[in-house]
């Protein structure tokens, strides 16, 4: 069961990291309207948004896999 606990923690960490990346990139994009910014900077922020999205999705899949594994282990033990 320790393996599953570690998988949950890794998945949760990935989701949180991705959310922070999305929040930061979103704030940068929102703030860009108030100041002059280059298209390269905007593109970088949009890429960061997508990276955050993928990081959250990957973390969610890890959590889901850990949940299914734990469920299987419980079924086997029962």
Helices and strands as residue ranges (DSSP letters): H 2-32, H 39-77
